[in-house]
Amino acid sequence: MKRNRKKKSHMRGALLFLLFTLVLLGVVLAATKQRVEMQKEASANRKEEMKQEQTESEEPKPITITISATGDCTFSPTQSHGYAGSFHEYYDKFGADYFMKSVKDIFSEDSFTLVNLECALSDSTQRAEKEYVLVGKPEYAEVLSRGAIEGVSLANNHSLDAFETGLQDTMDAVRAQGVGYAYYDKVGTYETPEGITIGYVSSSLLSHGVDREEYLKNGIEKLREMKVDLVIACCHWGEERTYYPTEYQKQMAHNCIDWGADLVIGNHPHVVQGIENYNGKMICYSLGNFCFGGNSNPGDKRTFIYQQSFTFVDGQLQDDVRARMIPCRVSSVSGYNDYQPTPVEGEEAGDILQAMREYSSGLFFGEIGEGGEIHPE
């Protein structure tokens, strides 16, 4: 009897152990299944996240750049001006950093600054026989690089004041400072840190010659063939000391845009002229003087920096126009020219903007705001 009881006791123990083992195995299997399902779910979620991240990365992100443009930069007095109070004296006293000191912060913050360099920079002693000759020293090109200026237009009525030798010297001096240039059939390009390529072309239209017009047309076409992202046409034109563009200026500006320019910048009158919005593109007919060494006390010291921001999505230029004027005086003082262009505020800035509204009448049908913001219609 004791043996039977002992045998039954062993059987119950074995059954209990088997039952416990089965239960434990079930628990382990269930936990394993749950873990596998969780891993599958996590994997699926990660795949979905990766797919979403890939989709988001494939969506083009907008890139915005800002262009600044100014009027005439003339790093030389005329031949009739003495040394005292001249651009030469100011350079010798204060150095290259002095001239753009008041505007350098503006130019440093933009993507590309473009000015009209209206003089030759050469050590040549040969001079053209004309009423006003403007020839500065080659080292004056440092004013550009010190002032955060990346490009210049050279096609104007003073680029040959020291003849072809002087022109080549000017190009060499500008290039040595890392500054680009455009001159008739020589187009300029600049690539921003964001990878946007800006192209610009420069021609003097004072002779109204077909060949000068062809330089603009062919230059714009060449830049488009080079697949640049933005094209600027720099036109030297108009009548000196007149505040309204001629019919020829207006026709040529429209032609430049029809040929493919995204922005037209004009100079030569030595005073500001109005702006226009043509087919969604902006035209500045004259930006006046800027860092102007040709006159120690010009009667009209009003000028402005024109700024426009351009947005690209997937390499395509967007249609919106975001532009402004920054009112300036060609000098940091009002009584004479110290060759240091300076932004102005208050009543003086308001007067410049009001003048621009008047000069743009009949050309621009949008609004020039109190802060200089340009709002096309």
C-alpha positions as CSV (number, residue, x, y, z in Angstrom):
1,M,0.0,0.0,0.0
2,K,2.8,2.4,0.9
3,R,4.5,1.6,-2.4
4,N,1.3,2.4,-4.3
5,R,0.8,5.6,-2.5
6,K,4.4,6.5,-3.2
7,K,4.0,5.7,-6.9
8,K,0.8,7.8,-7.1
9,S,2.7,10.6,-5.4
10,H,5.4,10.5,-8.0
11,M,2.9,10.5,-10.8
12,R,1.1,13.6,-9.4
13,G,4.5,15.3,-9.1
14,A,5.3,14.4,-12.7
15,L,2.0,15.6,-13.9
16,L,2.3,18.9,-12.0
17,F,5.8,19.4,-13.4
18,L,4.5,18.7,-16.9
19,L,1.6,21.1,-16.4
20,F,4.0,23.7,-15.1
21,T,6.3,23.2,-18.0
22,L,3.5,23.5,-20.5
23,V,2.2,26.7,-18.8
24,L,5.7,28.2,-18.8
25,L,6.2,27.2,-22.4
26,G,2.9,28.9,-23.3
27,V,3.9,32.0,-21.5
28,V,7.2,32.1,-23.3
29,L,5.6,31.5,-26.7
30,A,3.0,34.2,-26.1
31,A,5.7,36.6,-25.0
32,T,7.8,35.7,-28.0
33,K,4.9,36.2,-30.3
34,Q,4.1,39.5,-28.8
35,R,7.7,40.6,-29.1
36,V,7.7,39.5,-32.8
37,E,4.5,41.5,-33.4
38,M,5.9,44.5,-31.7
39,Q,9.1,44.3,-33.8
40,K,7.0,44.0,-36.9
41,E,5.0,47.0,-36.0
42,A,8.1,49.0,-35.1
43,S,9.7,48.0,-38.4
44,A,6.6,49.0,-40.3
45,N,6.4,52.3,-38.5
46,R,10.1,53.0,-39.2
47,K,9.6,52.2,-42.9
48,E,6.7,54.6,-43.0
49,E,8.8,57.3,-41.2
50,M,11.6,56.7,-43.7
51,K,9.2,56.9,-46.6
52,Q,7.8,60.1,-45.2
53,E,11.3,61.5,-44.7
54,Q,12.3,60.6,-48.2
55,T,9.1,62.2,-49.6
56,E,9.8,65.4,-47.6
57,S,13.4,65.5,-48.7
58,E,12.3,65.1,-52.3
59,E,10.0,68.2,-52.0
60,P,11.9,71.3,-53.3
61,K,12.8,73.8,-50.7
62,P,12.6,77.5,-51.6
63,I,15.9,79.5,-51.9
64,T,15.8,83.2,-51.6
65,I,18.6,85.6,-52.6
66,T,18.9,89.4,-52.4
67,I,20.4,91.7,-54.9
68,S,21.7,95.2,-54.1
69,A,22.4,97.8,-56.9
70,T,23.6,101.3,-56.8
71,G,24.4,104.3,-59.0
72,D,27.7,105.6,-60.3
73,C,30.9,104.7,-58.4
74,T,33.6,107.1,-59.8
75,F,36.9,106.7,-58.0
76,S,38.5,109.8,-59.5
77,P,38.0,113.5,-59.8
78,T,37.9,115.2,-63.1
79,Q,41.2,116.5,-64.6
80,S,40.3,120.1,-63.6
81,H,40.0,119.3,-59.9
82,G,43.0,119.9,-57.7
83,Y,44.3,117.5,-55.0
84,A,42.8,119.2,-52.0
85,G,39.3,117.8,-51.2
86,S,39.5,115.2,-54.0
87,F,38.9,111.5,-54.0
88,H,42.7,111.1,-54.2
89,E,43.2,113.0,-51.0
90,Y,40.5,111.1,-49.2
91,Y,42.0,107.8,-50.3
92,D,45.5,108.8,-49.2
93,K,44.2,109.9,-45.8
94,F,41.6,107.3,-45.0
95,G,42.3,104.2,-47.1
96,A,40.1,101.9,-49.0
97,D,37.8,101.0,-46.1
98,Y,36.6,104.5,-45.7
99,F,34.4,105.0,-48.7
100,M,31.8,102.2,-48.2
101,K,31.9,102.3,-44.4
102,S,28.3,103.5,-44.0
103,V,26.8,100.9,-46.4
104,K,29.1,97.9,-46.0
105,D,26.8,96.2,-43.5
106,I,24.0,96.4,-46.1
107,F,26.1,94.9,-48.8
108,S,27.6,92.2,-46.5
109,E,24.1,90.9,-45.7
110,D,22.9,90.6,-49.3
111,S,23.7,87.8,-51.8
112,F,25.2,90.0,-54.5
113,T,26.0,93.7,-54.8
114,L,26.3,95.3,-58.3
115,V,27.5,98.9,-59.0
116,N,28.3,100.9,-62.1
117,L,32.1,101.6,-62.1
118,E,32.3,104.8,-64.1
119,C,36.0,105.5,-64.5
120,A,39.2,103.9,-65.6
121,L,41.7,102.6,-63.0
122,S,45.1,102.8,-64.6
123,D,48.6,104.1,-64.2
124,S,48.7,105.0,-67.9
125,T,49.4,108.7,-68.6
126,Q,47.5,108.7,-71.8
127,R,44.1,110.5,-71.7
128,A,41.2,110.9,-74.0
129,E,40.5,114.5,-75.2
130,K,37.2,115.3,-73.7
131,E,35.5,117.7,-71.3
132,Y,35.5,115.3,-68.3
133,V,38.1,112.6,-67.9
134,L,37.9,110.2,-65.0
135,V,40.9,108.0,-64.3
136,G,41.8,106.7,-60.8
137,K,44.6,104.5,-59.6
138,P,44.5,100.7,-60.0
139,E,44.7,100.2,-56.2
140,Y,41.4,102.1,-55.9
141,A,39.7,98.8,-56.9
142,E,40.2,97.7,-53.4
143,V,37.3,100.0,-52.4
144,L,35.0,97.5,-54.1
145,S,36.2,94.4,-52.3
146,R,36.5,96.3,-49.0
147,G,32.9,97.4,-49.5
148,A,31.5,93.9,-50.0
149,I,30.8,94.6,-53.7
150,E,30.9,91.5,-55.9
151,G,30.2,92.8,-59.4
152,V,30.6,96.0,-61.6
153,S,29.2,97.1,-64.9
154,L,31.9,98.7,-67.0
155,A,30.2,99.8,-70.3
156,N,29.9,103.5,-70.0
157,N,31.3,106.8,-71.5
158,H,34.3,106.9,-69.2
159,S,35.6,103.3,-69.5
160,L,38.0,104.3,-72.3
161,D,39.2,107.6,-70.7
162,A,42.7,106.1,-70.7
163,F,42.1,104.2,-74.0
164,E,42.3,100.5,-74.4
165,T,45.3,100.2,-72.1
166,G,43.3,101.9,-69.3
167,L,40.3,99.6,-69.9
168,Q,42.5,96.5,-69.6
169,D,44.2,97.9,-66.5
170,T,40.7,98.5,-65.0
171,M,39.6,94.9,-65.8
172,D,42.8,93.5,-64.3
173,A,42.5,95.7,-61.2
174,V,38.9,94.7,-60.6
175,R,39.6,91.0,-61.2
176,A,42.6,91.1,-58.8
177,Q,40.2,92.1,-56.0
178,G,37.9,89.1,-56.8
179,V,35.2,91.3,-58.3
180,G,33.5,90.3,-61.5
181,Y,32.6,92.6,-64.4
182,A,30.5,92.8,-67.5
183,Y,31.5,94.9,-70.6
184,Y,29.7,94.7,-73.9
185,D,30.3,91.1,-75.2
186,K,32.0,90.1,-71.9
187,V,29.2,88.9,-69.6
188,G,29.7,88.5,-65.8
189,T,28.5,85.7,-63.6
190,Y,28.5,85.1,-59.8
191,E,27.4,82.0,-57.9
192,T,25.9,82.6,-54.4
193,P,26.6,80.4,-51.5
194,E,23.1,78.9,-52.0
195,G,24.1,77.7,-55.5
196,I,22.2,80.3,-57.4
197,T,24.0,81.7,-60.5
198,I,23.6,85.4,-61.3
199,G,24.4,86.6,-64.8
200,Y,24.8,90.2,-65.9
201,V,25.4,92.1,-69.1
202,S,26.5,95.7,-69.6
203,S,26.2,98.1,-72.5
204,S,26.3,101.9,-73.1
205,L,23.4,103.0,-75.2
206,L,24.3,106.7,-75.4
207,S,25.0,106.4,-79.2
208,H,21.6,104.6,-79.7
209,G,23.6,102.2,-81.9
210,V,22.1,98.9,-83.0
211,D,25.5,97.3,-82.2
212,R,25.1,98.4,-78.5
213,E,21.6,97.0,-78.4
214,E,22.9,93.7,-79.9
215,Y,25.4,93.4,-77.0
216,L,22.4,93.4,-74.6
217,K,20.3,91.0,-76.6
218,N,23.2,88.6,-77.4
219,G,24.5,88.8,-73.8
220,I,21.1,87.9,-72.4
221,E,20.8,85.0,-74.8
222,K,24.3,83.8,-73.9
223,L,23.6,83.9,-70.2
224,R,20.3,81.9,-70.8
225,E,22.3,79.4,-72.8
226,M,24.7,79.1,-69.8
227,K,21.7,78.2,-67.7
228,V,22.2,81.0,-65.2
229,D,19.3,81.4,-62.7
230,L,18.9,85.2,-62.8
231,V,19.8,87.7,-65.5
232,I,20.4,91.4,-64.9
233,A,20.8,94.0,-67.7
234,C,22.9,97.0,-66.9
235,C,22.1,99.9,-69.3
236,H,24.1,103.2,-69.5
237,W,21.6,105.6,-71.1
238,G,19.4,108.7,-70.9
239,E,20.1,112.4,-70.6
240,E,22.3,113.9,-67.8
241,R,20.5,115.7,-64.9
242,T,17.0,114.8,-66.2
243,Y,14.6,113.0,-63.8
244,Y,12.5,111.2,-66.3
245,P,13.5,108.5,-68.8
246,T,13.4,109.1,-72.5
247,E,11.2,107.1,-74.8
248,Y,14.3,105.3,-76.0
249,Q,15.2,104.2,-72.5
250,K,11.7,102.8,-71.9
251,Q,11.7,100.9,-75.2
252,M,15.1,99.4,-74.6
253,A,14.2,98.5,-71.0
254,H,11.1,96.6,-72.3
255,N,13.3,95.0,-75.0
256,C,15.7,93.7,-72.4
257,I,12.9,92.1,-70.4
258,D,11.4,90.7,-73.6
259,W,14.8,89.2,-74.5
260,G,14.9,87.4,-71.1
261,A,16.3,89.8,-68.4
262,D,14.8,89.5,-64.9
263,L,15.9,93.0,-63.8
264,V,17.0,96.2,-65.6
265,I,19.4,98.6,-63.9
266,G,20.1,102.0,-65.5
267,N,22.7,104.7,-64.9
268,H,24.3,107.8,-66.5
269,P,22.0,110.8,-65.8
270,H,23.8,111.4,-62.4
271,V,20.4,111.9,-60.8
272,V,17.7,109.4,-59.9
273,Q,14.9,108.5,-62.3
274,G,11.7,106.5,-61.8
275,I,11.0,102.8,-61.6
276,E,8.7,100.6,-63.6
277,N,7.2,97.1,-63.4
278,Y,6.9,95.7,-66.8
279,N,5.6,92.2,-67.3
280,G,6.3,91.3,-63.7
281,K,10.0,92.5,-63.9
282,M,11.4,95.6,-62.3
283,I,13.2,98.5,-64.1
284,C,15.3,101.1,-62.4
285,Y,15.9,103.8,-65.0
286,S,18.6,105.6,-63.1
287,L,20.1,105.1,-59.6
288,G,22.0,108.4,-59.8
289,N,25.4,108.9,-58.2
290,F,26.7,106.8,-55.3
291,C,30.4,106.9,-54.4
292,F,31.0,109.7,-56.8
293,G,34.5,111.3,-57.0
294,G,33.7,113.3,-60.1
295,N,32.3,116.3,-58.2
296,S,33.3,117.7,-54.8
297,N,29.9,119.1,-54.2
298,P,27.1,117.9,-56.5
299,G,23.9,119.9,-56.4
300,D,21.7,116.9,-56.1
301,K,23.1,114.4,-53.5
302,R,20.0,112.2,-53.5
303,T,20.4,108.5,-54.3
304,F,19.2,105.1,-53.1
305,I,20.3,101.5,-52.9
306,Y,17.8,99.3,-54.8
307,Q,17.3,95.9,-53.3
308,Q,15.2,93.0,-54.6
309,S,14.8,89.5,-53.3
310,F,14.3,86.6,-55.7
311,T,12.9,83.2,-54.7
312,F,13.6,79.9,-56.5
313,V,11.7,76.7,-56.0
314,D,13.3,73.6,-57.7
315,G,15.4,76.0,-59.8
316,Q,12.4,78.0,-61.0
317,L,12.2,81.8,-60.4
318,Q,9.0,82.7,-58.7
319,D,6.8,85.5,-59.9
320,D,6.5,87.5,-56.7
321,V,8.3,90.9,-56.6
322,R,9.8,91.8,-53.2
323,A,11.9,95.0,-53.5
324,R,12.7,98.2,-51.6
325,M,14.6,101.4,-51.8
326,I,17.1,102.4,-49.2
327,P,17.3,106.3,-49.4
328,C,20.9,107.6,-49.3
329,R,23.0,110.7,-49.7
330,V,26.2,110.5,-51.8
331,S,28.0,112.0,-48.8
332,S,27.9,111.5,-45.0
333,V,27.5,115.3,-44.7
334,S,25.1,117.6,-46.6
335,G,27.3,120.6,-47.3
336,Y,29.9,119.0,-49.5
337,N,30.9,115.6,-50.9
338,D,33.1,113.5,-48.7
339,Y,32.7,110.5,-51.0
340,Q,31.1,108.3,-48.3
341,P,27.5,107.3,-49.4
342,T,25.3,107.1,-46.4
343,P,21.7,106.0,-45.7
344,V,19.4,108.7,-44.5
345,E,16.3,108.7,-42.3
346,G,13.4,110.9,-41.3
347,E,12.4,113.8,-43.4
348,E,15.4,113.5,-45.8
349,A,14.5,109.9,-46.5
350,G,10.8,110.8,-46.9
351,D,11.7,113.5,-49.4
352,I,13.7,111.0,-51.5
353,L,10.9,108.5,-51.5
354,Q,8.3,111.2,-52.4
355,A,10.5,112.3,-55.3
356,M,10.7,108.7,-56.5
357,R,6.9,108.5,-56.4
358,E,6.8,111.6,-58.6
359,Y,9.5,110.5,-61.0
360,S,7.7,107.1,-61.3
361,S,4.4,108.6,-62.1
362,G,3.0,107.1,-65.3
363,L,5.5,104.3,-65.2
364,F,4.9,102.5,-61.9
365,F,1.3,101.9,-60.9
366,G,2.0,100.2,-57.6
367,E,3.0,101.8,-54.3
368,I,6.3,103.0,-52.8
369,G,5.8,102.6,-49.0
370,E,6.9,104.9,-46.3
371,G,9.8,102.6,-45.5
372,G,10.8,102.3,-49.2
373,E,9.0,99.0,-49.8
374,I,8.0,98.6,-53.4
375,H,4.5,97.1,-53.9
376,P,3.7,96.5,-57.6
377,E,0.0,96.7,-58.6
